[in-house]
Amino acid sequence: MYFDFVLLVMKCVAYLVATSALVPPAVLGQGTYFPPYLQRVGFSVVFGGAAYVLAAGDHRNGSGIATGMSIQFLPPSLVR
């Protein structure tokens, strides 16, 4: 039951980041930071892949992929 909720959240995050890759940064204005295009696409692909691994039933690897890649993608996006 818990992993079904986690899978749903991961799919929502992957879709949200994937759709943000379609939005040009100029729409948000000058004061808003937006991660680079490749970082947004890469994050959505990795999160989508981790959701697929979770859906396939491999809970340890799915959560490990999501955690590891989040740690790798998050710090560069926090530094301007």
PyMOL commands that set and color helices and strands:
alter all, ss='L'
color gray80, all
select helices_A, chain A and resi 2-20+25-27+37-55+59-78
alter helices_A, ss='H'
color red, helices_A
deselect
rebuild
show_as cartoon
